[in-house]
């Protein structure tokens, strides 16, 4: 029996990963994560919750990051894991 060989065309894979359709899909997922994180964010002043946003970038592929830019966001995340839990809730 002959063995099956698979050869990936790396330039084609790179083109797909940096395409507008993939960028839009990744951004949509990131927006869902950000919305979930905002909904479950602990609220004292609302500064942390209101600082949760999506940043888009392109490296060798389309990238979207869910970030919290409040100065104390790292403390909230360390205590609650809010962003990590939101990611888990959306993408499992």
Backbone as XML, in Angstrom:
<?xml version="1.0"?>
<chain id="A" units="angstrom">
  <residue number="1" name="UNK">
    <atom name="N" x="0.842" y="-1.171" z="0.000"/>
    <atom name="CA" x="0.000" y="0.000" z="0.000"/>
    <atom name="C" x="0.894" y="1.244" z="0.000"/>
  </residue>
  <residue number="2" name="UNK">
    <atom name="N" x="0.603" y="2.171" z="-0.867"/>
    <atom name="CA" x="1.385" y="3.401" z="-0.971"/>
    <atom name="C" x="1.055" y="4.340" z="0.186"/>
  </residue>
  <residue number="3" name="UNK">
    <atom name="N" x="2.094" y="5.031" z="0.645"/>
    <atom name="CA" x="1.889" y="6.012" z="1.710"/>
    <atom name="C" x="1.439" y="7.331" z="1.106"/>
  </residue>
  <residue number="4" name="UNK">
    <atom name="N" x="0.541" y="7.957" z="1.787"/>
    <atom name="CA" x="0.055" y="9.258" z="1.347"/>
    <atom name="C" x="1.018" y="10.328" z="1.834"/>
  </residue>
  <residue number="5" name="UNK">
    <atom name="N" x="1.373" y="11.236" z="0.931"/>
    <atom name="CA" x="2.250" y="12.350" z="1.297"/>
    <atom name="C" x="1.484" y="13.653" z="1.128"/>
  </residue>
  <residue number="6" name="UNK">
    <atom name="N" x="1.637" y="14.505" z="2.089"/>
    <atom name="CA" x="0.996" y="15.811" z="2.027"/>
    <atom name="C" x="2.106" y="16.863" z="2.028"/>
  </residue>
  <residue number="7" name="UNK">
    <atom name="N" x="2.053" y="17.751" z="1.047"/>
    <atom name="CA" x="3.010" y="18.847" z="0.984"/>
    <atom name="C" x="2.234" y="20.151" z="1.010"/>
  </residue>
  <residue number="8" name="UNK">
    <atom name="N" x="2.545" y="20.971" z="1.973"/>
    <atom name="CA" x="1.869" y="22.255" z="2.086"/>
    <atom name="C" x="2.625" y="23.310" z="1.296"/>
  </residue>
  <residue number="9" name="UNK">
    <atom name="N" x="1.880" y="24.126" z="0.620"/>
    <atom name="CA" x="2.431" y="25.268" z="-0.086"/>
    <atom name="C" x="2.464" y="26.422" z="0.911"/>
  </residue>
  <residue number="10" name="UNK">
    <atom name="N" x="3.630" y="26.685" z="1.505"/>
    <atom name="CA" x="3.713" y="27.661" z="2.592"/>
    <atom name="C" x="3.304" y="29.063" z="2.156"/>
  </residue>
  <residue number="11" name="UNK">
    <atom name="N" x="3.567" y="29.435" z="0.937"/>
    <atom name="CA" x="3.158" y="30.769" z="0.496"/>
    <atom name="C" x="1.634" y="30.861" z="0.378"/>
  </residue>
  <residue number="12" name="UNK">
    <atom name="N" x="0.993" y="29.775" z="-0.022"/>
    <atom name="CA" x="-0.471" y="29.771" z="-0.102"/>
    <atom name="C" x="-1.087" y="29.791" z="1.293"/>
  </residue>
  <residue number="13" name="UNK">
    <atom name="N" x="-0.512" y="29.035" z="2.225"/>
    <atom name="CA" x="-1.000" y="29.033" z="3.611"/>
    <atom name="C" x="-0.830" y="30.424" z="4.211"/>
  </residue>
  <residue number="14" name="UNK">
    <atom name="N" x="0.312" y="31.042" z="3.978"/>
    <atom name="CA" x="0.554" y="32.395" z="4.473"/>
    <atom name="C" x="-0.453" y="33.384" z="3.893"/>
  </residue>
  <residue number="15" name="UNK">
    <atom name="N" x="-0.756" y="33.243" z="2.619"/>
    <atom name="CA" x="-1.728" y="34.138" z="1.973"/>
    <atom name="C" x="-3.111" y="33.985" z="2.596"/>
  </residue>
  <residue number="16" name="UNK">
    <atom name="N" x="-3.499" y="32.763" z="2.896"/>
    <atom name="CA" x="-4.809" y="32.524" z="3.514"/>
    <atom name="C" x="-4.838" y="33.122" z="4.921"/>
  </residue>
  <residue number="17" name="UNK">
    <atom name="N" x="-3.785" y="32.878" z="5.717"/>
    <atom name="CA" x="-3.757" y="33.351" z="7.102"/>
    <atom name="C" x="-3.711" y="34.869" z="7.222"/>
  </residue>
  <residue number="18" name="UNK">
    <atom name="N" x="-3.270" y="35.547" z="6.171"/>
    <atom name="CA" x="-3.233" y="37.010" z="6.220"/>
    <atom name="C" x="-4.320" y="37.647" z="5.351"/>
  </residue>
  <residue number="19" name="UNK">
    <atom name="N" x="-5.272" y="36.836" z="4.888"/>
    <atom name="CA" x="-6.340" y="37.349" z="4.029"/>
    <atom name="C" x="-7.362" y="38.165" z="4.820"/>
  </residue>
  <residue number="20" name="UNK">
    <atom name="N" x="-8.125" y="38.976" z="4.114"/>
    <atom name="CA" x="-9.169" y="39.797" z="4.741"/>
    <atom name="C" x="-10.264" y="38.941" z="5.373"/>
  </residue>
  <residue number="21" name="UNK">
    <atom name="N" x="-10.591" y="37.808" z="4.750"/>
    <atom name="CA" x="-11.642" y="36.948" z="5.320"/>
    <atom name="C" x="-11.212" y="36.347" z="6.651"/>
  </residue>
  <residue number="22" name="UNK">
    <atom name="N" x="-9.965" y="35.894" z="6.726"/>
    <atom name="CA" x="-9.467" y="35.347" z="7.990"/>
    <atom name="C" x="-9.359" y="36.466" z="9.024"/>
  </residue>
  <residue number="23" name="UNK">
    <atom name="N" x="-8.876" y="37.635" z="8.613"/>
    <atom name="CA" x="-8.774" y="38.770" z="9.539"/>
    <atom name="C" x="-10.147" y="39.130" z="10.100"/>
  </residue>
  <residue number="24" name="UNK">
    <atom name="N" x="-11.160" y="39.123" z="9.262"/>
    <atom name="CA" x="-12.521" y="39.443" z="9.721"/>
    <atom name="C" x="-13.038" y="38.381" z="10.688"/>
  </residue>
  <residue number="25" name="UNK">
    <atom name="N" x="-12.769" y="37.114" z="10.394"/>
    <atom name="CA" x="-13.227" y="36.037" z="11.274"/>
    <atom name="C" x="-12.537" y="36.113" z="12.633"/>
  </residue>
  <residue number="26" name="UNK">
    <atom name="N" x="-11.234" y="36.355" z="12.626"/>
    <atom name="CA" x="-10.479" y="36.466" z="13.878"/>
    <atom name="C" x="-10.959" y="37.677" z="14.675"/>
  </residue>
  <residue number="27" name="UNK">
    <atom name="N" x="-11.190" y="38.793" z="13.990"/>
    <atom name="CA" x="-11.683" y="40.002" z="14.656"/>
    <atom name="C" x="-13.058" y="39.761" z="15.281"/>
  </residue>
  <residue number="28" name="UNK">
    <atom name="N" x="-13.943" y="39.080" z="14.568"/>
    <atom name="CA" x="-15.281" y="38.789" z="15.104"/>
    <atom name="C" x="-15.203" y="37.970" z="16.391"/>
  </residue>
  <residue number="29" name="UNK">
    <atom name="N" x="-14.328" y="36.980" z="16.412"/>
    <atom name="CA" x="-14.162" y="36.164" z="17.622"/>
    <atom name="C" x="-13.620" y="37.027" z="18.755"/>
  </residue>
  <residue number="30" name="UNK">
    <atom name="N" x="-12.640" y="37.869" z="18.446"/>
    <atom name="CA" x="-12.067" y="38.749" z="19.472"/>
    <atom name="C" x="-13.123" y="39.708" z="20.024"/>
  </residue>
  <residue number="31" name="UNK">
    <atom name="N" x="-14.001" y="40.215" z="19.180"/>
    <atom name="CA" x="-15.082" y="41.095" z="19.646"/>
    <atom name="C" x="-16.024" y="40.349" z="20.577"/>
  </residue>
  <residue number="32" name="UNK">
    <atom name="N" x="-16.310" y="39.083" z="20.273"/>
    <atom name="CA" x="-17.163" y="38.285" z="21.166"/>
    <atom name="C" x="-16.486" y="38.087" z="22.520"/>
  </residue>
  <residue number="33" name="UNK">
    <atom name="N" x="-15.172" y="37.814" z="22.498"/>
    <atom name="CA" x="-14.423" y="37.648" z="23.743"/>
    <atom name="C" x="-14.440" y="38.953" z="24.534"/>
  </residue>
  <residue number="34" name="UNK">
    <atom name="N" x="-14.197" y="40.077" z="23.854"/>
    <atom name="CA" x="-14.202" y="41.373" z="24.536"/>
    <atom name="C" x="-15.574" y="41.667" z="25.145"/>
  </residue>
  <residue number="35" name="UNK">
    <atom name="N" x="-16.633" y="41.377" z="24.422"/>
    <atom name="CA" x="-17.982" y="41.591" z="24.949"/>
    <atom name="C" x="-18.261" y="40.741" z="26.173"/>
  </residue>
  <residue number="36" name="UNK">
    <atom name="N" x="-17.825" y="39.489" z="26.127"/>
    <atom name="CA" x="-17.985" y="38.595" z="27.275"/>
    <atom name="C" x="-17.173" y="39.107" z="28.458"/>
  </residue>
  <residue number="37" name="UNK">
    <atom name="N" x="-15.958" y="39.575" z="28.194"/>
    <atom name="CA" x="-15.094" y="40.096" z="29.266"/>
    <atom name="C" x="-15.693" y="41.357" z="29.880"/>
  </residue>
  <residue number="38" name="UNK">
    <atom name="N" x="-16.246" y="42.225" z="29.051"/>
    <atom name="CA" x="-16.882" y="43.444" z="29.586"/>
    <atom name="C" x="-18.079" y="43.089" z="30.462"/>
  </residue>
  <residue number="39" name="UNK">
    <atom name="N" x="-18.865" y="42.113" z="30.006"/>
    <atom name="CA" x="-20.074" y="41.721" z="30.748"/>
    <atom name="C" x="-19.737" y="41.092" z="32.097"/>
  </residue>
  <residue number="40" name="UNK">
    <atom name="N" x="-18.595" y="40.413" z="32.189"/>
    <atom name="CA" x="-18.246" y="39.733" z="33.437"/>
    <atom name="C" x="-17.198" y="40.488" z="34.249"/>
  </residue>
  <residue number="41" name="UNK">
    <atom name="N" x="-16.796" y="41.662" z="33.798"/>
    <atom name="CA" x="-15.755" y="42.427" z="34.490"/>
    <atom name="C" x="-16.239" y="42.919" z="35.851"/>
  </residue>
  <residue number="42" name="UNK">
    <atom name="N" x="-15.380" y="42.834" z="36.858"/>
    <atom name="CA" x="-15.731" y="43.431" z="38.143"/>
    <atom name="C" x="-15.775" y="44.947" z="37.976"/>
  </residue>
  <residue number="43" name="UNK">
    <atom name="N" x="-16.755" y="45.577" z="38.599"/>
    <atom name="CA" x="-16.926" y="47.017" z="38.404"/>
    <atom name="C" x="-16.828" y="47.732" z="39.749"/>
  </residue>
  <residue number="44" name="UNK">
    <atom name="N" x="-15.843" y="48.601" z="39.842"/>
    <atom name="CA" x="-15.760" y="49.541" z="40.952"/>
    <atom name="C" x="-16.019" y="50.922" z="40.364"/>
  </residue>
  <residue number="45" name="UNK">
    <atom name="N" x="-15.079" y="51.393" z="39.575"/>
    <atom name="CA" x="-15.269" y="52.674" z="38.898"/>
    <atom name="C" x="-15.733" y="52.482" z="37.457"/>
  </residue>
  <residue number="46" name="UNK">
    <atom name="N" x="-15.565" y="51.267" z="36.923"/>
    <atom name="CA" x="-15.893" y="50.997" z="35.527"/>
    <atom name="C" x="-14.725" y="51.240" z="34.591"/>
  </residue>
  <residue number="47" name="UNK">
    <atom name="N" x="-13.618" y="51.735" z="35.128"/>
    <atom name="CA" x="-12.455" y="52.056" z="34.326"/>
    <atom name="C" x="-11.880" y="50.811" z="33.652"/>
  </residue>
  <residue number="48" name="UNK">
    <atom name="N" x="-11.717" y="49.724" z="34.411"/>
    <atom name="CA" x="-11.205" y="48.472" z="33.844"/>
    <atom name="C" x="-12.141" y="47.976" z="32.749"/>
  </residue>
  <residue number="49" name="UNK">
    <atom name="N" x="-13.415" y="47.846" z="33.060"/>
    <atom name="CA" x="-14.394" y="47.336" z="32.089"/>
    <atom name="C" x="-14.377" y="48.166" z="30.810"/>
  </residue>
  <residue number="50" name="UNK">
    <atom name="N" x="-14.365" y="49.473" z="30.951"/>
    <atom name="CA" x="-14.405" y="50.352" z="29.789"/>
    <atom name="C" x="-13.110" y="50.353" z="28.988"/>
  </residue>
  <residue number="51" name="UNK">
    <atom name="N" x="-12.024" y="49.831" z="29.576"/>
    <atom name="CA" x="-10.745" y="49.800" z="28.861"/>
    <atom name="C" x="-10.562" y="48.530" z="28.035"/>
  </residue>
  <residue number="52" name="UNK">
    <atom name="N" x="-11.479" y="47.588" z="28.120"/>
    <atom name="CA" x="-11.373" y="46.334" z="27.362"/>
    <atom name="C" x="-11.707" y="46.621" z="25.907"/>
  </residue>
  <residue number="53" name="UNK">
    <atom name="N" x="-10.785" y="46.265" z="25.030"/>
    <atom name="CA" x="-10.945" y="46.574" z="23.612"/>
    <atom name="C" x="-10.215" y="45.537" z="22.768"/>
  </residue>
  <residue number="54" name="UNK">
    <atom name="N" x="-10.417" y="45.618" z="21.466"/>
    <atom name="CA" x="-9.770" y="44.714" z="20.510"/>
    <atom name="C" x="-8.757" y="45.508" z="19.704"/>
  </residue>
  <residue number="55" name="UNK">
    <atom name="N" x="-7.547" y="44.971" z="19.585"/>
    <atom name="CA" x="-6.499" y="45.547" z="18.751"/>
    <atom name="C" x="-6.204" y="44.577" z="17.614"/>
  </residue>
  <residue number="56" name="UNK">
    <atom name="N" x="-6.241" y="45.064" z="16.383"/>
    <atom name="CA" x="-5.947" y="44.235" z="15.217"/>
    <atom name="C" x="-4.536" y="44.520" z="14.728"/>
  </residue>
  <residue number="57" name="UNK">
    <atom name="N" x="-3.890" y="43.489" z="14.216"/>
    <atom name="CA" x="-2.529" y="43.605" z="13.713"/>
    <atom name="C" x="-2.333" y="42.548" z="12.635"/>
  </residue>
  <residue number="58" name="UNK">
    <atom name="N" x="-1.278" y="42.690" z="11.889"/>
    <atom name="CA" x="-0.886" y="41.655" z="10.939"/>
    <atom name="C" x="0.596" y="41.395" z="11.134"/>
  </residue>
  <residue number="59" name="UNK">
    <atom name="N" x="0.926" y="40.184" z="11.475"/>
    <atom name="CA" x="2.317" y="39.761" z="11.549"/>
    <atom name="C" x="2.529" y="38.940" z="10.285"/>
  </residue>
  <residue number="60" name="UNK">
    <atom name="N" x="2.810" y="37.671" z="10.420"/>
    <atom name="CA" x="2.810" y="36.797" z="9.246"/>
    <atom name="C" x="1.409" y="36.222" z="9.031"/>
  </residue>
  <residue number="61" name="UNK">
    <atom name="N" x="0.461" y="36.699" z="9.852"/>
    <atom name="CA" x="-0.946" y="36.295" z="9.759"/>
    <atom name="C" x="-1.805" y="37.364" z="10.417"/>
  </residue>
  <residue number="62" name="UNK">
    <atom name="N" x="-3.098" y="37.257" z="10.239"/>
    <atom name="CA" x="-4.026" y="38.203" z="10.871"/>
    <atom name="C" x="-4.079" y="37.916" z="12.370"/>
  </residue>
  <residue number="63" name="UNK">
    <atom name="N" x="-4.031" y="38.965" z="13.172"/>
    <atom name="CA" x="-4.019" y="38.830" z="14.625"/>
    <atom name="C" x="-4.989" y="39.844" z="15.224"/>
  </residue>
  <residue number="64" name="UNK">
    <atom name="N" x="-5.768" y="39.416" z="16.199"/>
    <atom name="CA" x="-6.589" y="40.319" z="17.004"/>
    <atom name="C" x="-6.320" y="39.996" z="18.464"/>
  </residue>
  <residue number="65" name="UNK">
    <atom name="N" x="-6.086" y="41.030" z="19.230"/>
    <atom name="CA" x="-5.826" y="40.860" z="20.662"/>
    <atom name="C" x="-6.926" y="41.542" z="21.463"/>
  </residue>
  <residue number="66" name="UNK">
    <atom name="N" x="-7.372" y="40.874" z="22.512"/>
    <atom name="CA" x="-8.298" y="41.495" z="23.454"/>
    <atom name="C" x="-7.435" y="42.018" z="24.584"/>
  </residue>
  <residue number="67" name="UNK">
    <atom name="N" x="-7.515" y="43.321" z="24.813"/>
    <atom name="CA" x="-6.648" y="43.963" z="25.803"/>
    <atom name="C" x="-7.483" y="44.795" z="26.771"/>
  </residue>
  <residue number="68" name="UNK">
    <atom name="N" x="-6.921" y="44.990" z="27.942"/>
    <atom name="CA" x="-7.485" y="45.922" z="28.914"/>
    <atom name="C" x="-6.382" y="46.922" z="29.215"/>
  </residue>
  <residue number="69" name="UNK">
    <atom name="N" x="-6.617" y="48.180" z="28.909"/>
    <atom name="CA" x="-5.561" y="49.188" z="28.999"/>
    <atom name="C" x="-5.580" y="50.029" z="30.271"/>
  </residue>
  <residue number="70" name="UNK">
    <atom name="N" x="-6.507" y="49.780" z="31.153"/>
    <atom name="CA" x="-6.515" y="50.525" z="32.422"/>
    <atom name="C" x="-5.214" y="50.237" z="33.165"/>
  </residue>
  <residue number="71" name="UNK">
    <atom name="N" x="-4.652" y="51.219" z="33.849"/>
    <atom name="CA" x="-3.375" y="51.016" z="34.546"/>
    <atom name="C" x="-3.387" y="49.854" z="35.542"/>
  </residue>
  <residue number="72" name="UNK">
    <atom name="N" x="-4.520" y="49.572" z="36.103"/>
    <atom name="CA" x="-4.617" y="48.497" z="37.096"/>
    <atom name="C" x="-5.148" y="47.189" z="36.492"/>
  </residue>
  <residue number="73" name="UNK">
    <atom name="N" x="-5.235" y="47.098" z="35.185"/>
    <atom name="CA" x="-5.815" y="45.911" z="34.541"/>
    <atom name="C" x="-5.053" y="44.637" z="34.892"/>
  </residue>
  <residue number="74" name="UNK">
    <atom name="N" x="-3.735" y="44.727" z="34.982"/>
    <atom name="CA" x="-2.955" y="43.528" z="35.313"/>
    <atom name="C" x="-3.309" y="43.005" z="36.711"/>
  </residue>
  <residue number="75" name="UNK">
    <atom name="N" x="-3.651" y="43.908" z="37.616"/>
    <atom name="CA" x="-4.049" y="43.472" z="38.953"/>
    <atom name="C" x="-5.419" y="42.798" z="38.930"/>
  </residue>
  <residue number="76" name="UNK">
    <atom name="N" x="-6.335" y="43.375" z="38.175"/>
    <atom name="CA" x="-7.668" y="42.775" z="38.050"/>
    <atom name="C" x="-7.549" y="41.404" z="37.399"/>
  </residue>
  <residue number="77" name="UNK">
    <atom name="N" x="-6.750" y="41.313" z="36.342"/>
    <atom name="CA" x="-6.598" y="40.030" z="35.651"/>
    <atom name="C" x="-5.940" y="38.993" z="36.557"/>
  </residue>
  <residue number="78" name="UNK">
    <atom name="N" x="-4.935" y="39.401" z="37.329"/>
    <atom name="CA" x="-4.262" y="38.468" z="38.243"/>
    <atom name="C" x="-5.229" y="37.954" z="39.305"/>
  </residue>
  <residue number="79" name="UNK">
    <atom name="N" x="-6.119" y="38.835" z="39.759"/>
    <atom name="CA" x="-7.070" y="38.445" z="40.813"/>
    <atom name="C" x="-8.238" y="37.633" z="40.276"/>
  </residue>
  <residue number="80" name="UNK">
    <atom name="N" x="-8.740" y="37.995" z="39.076"/>
    <atom name="CA" x="-9.987" y="37.395" z="38.599"/>
    <atom name="C" x="-9.842" y="36.488" z="37.385"/>
  </residue>
  <residue number="81" name="UNK">
    <atom name="N" x="-8.803" y="36.692" z="36.574"/>
    <atom name="CA" x="-8.680" y="35.927" z="35.333"/>
    <atom name="C" x="-9.789" y="36.248" z="34.342"/>
  </residue>
  <residue number="82" name="UNK">
    <atom name="N" x="-10.311" y="37.447" z="34.394"/>
    <atom name="CA" x="-11.481" y="37.817" z="33.599"/>
    <atom name="C" x="-11.280" y="37.605" z="32.096"/>
  </residue>
  <residue number="83" name="UNK">
    <atom name="N" x="-10.172" y="38.095" z="31.537"/>
    <atom name="CA" x="-9.956" y="37.941" z="30.098"/>
    <atom name="C" x="-9.769" y="36.476" z="29.715"/>
  </residue>
  <residue number="84" name="UNK">
    <atom name="N" x="-9.032" y="35.761" z="30.518"/>
    <atom name="CA" x="-8.816" y="34.333" z="30.242"/>
    <atom name="C" x="-10.131" y="33.555" z="30.313"/>
  </residue>
  <residue number="85" name="UNK">
    <atom name="N" x="-10.964" y="33.858" z="31.296"/>
    <atom name="CA" x="-12.246" y="33.178" z="31.407"/>
    <atom name="C" x="-13.158" y="33.522" z="30.238"/>
  </residue>
  <residue number="86" name="UNK">
    <atom name="N" x="-13.118" y="34.775" z="29.782"/>
    <atom name="CA" x="-13.934" y="35.189" z="28.631"/>
    <atom name="C" x="-13.500" y="34.447" z="27.375"/>
  </residue>
  <residue number="87" name="UNK">
    <atom name="N" x="-12.191" y="34.291" z="27.198"/>
    <atom name="CA" x="-11.700" y="33.530" z="26.043"/>
    <atom name="C" x="-12.192" y="32.091" z="26.112"/>
  </residue>
  <residue number="88" name="UNK">
    <atom name="N" x="-12.101" y="31.482" z="27.270"/>
    <atom name="CA" x="-12.565" y="30.110" z="27.442"/>
    <atom name="C" x="-14.061" y="29.969" z="27.189"/>
  </residue>
  <residue number="89" name="UNK">
    <atom name="N" x="-14.816" y="30.963" z="27.597"/>
    <atom name="CA" x="-16.270" y="30.907" z="27.412"/>
    <atom name="C" x="-16.648" y="30.996" z="25.932"/>
  </residue>
  <residue number="90" name="UNK">
    <atom name="N" x="-15.856" y="31.739" z="25.165"/>
    <atom name="CA" x="-16.197" y="31.935" z="23.748"/>
    <atom name="C" x="-15.640" y="30.820" z="22.873"/>
  </residue>
  <residue number="91" name="UNK">
    <atom name="N" x="-14.394" y="30.451" z="23.065"/>
    <atom name="CA" x="-13.779" y="29.467" z="22.159"/>
    <atom name="C" x="-13.559" y="28.096" z="22.806"/>
  </residue>
  <residue number="92" name="UNK">
    <atom name="N" x="-13.877" y="27.991" z="24.081"/>
    <atom name="CA" x="-13.810" y="26.700" z="24.744"/>
    <atom name="C" x="-12.439" y="26.298" z="25.038"/>
  </residue>
</chain>
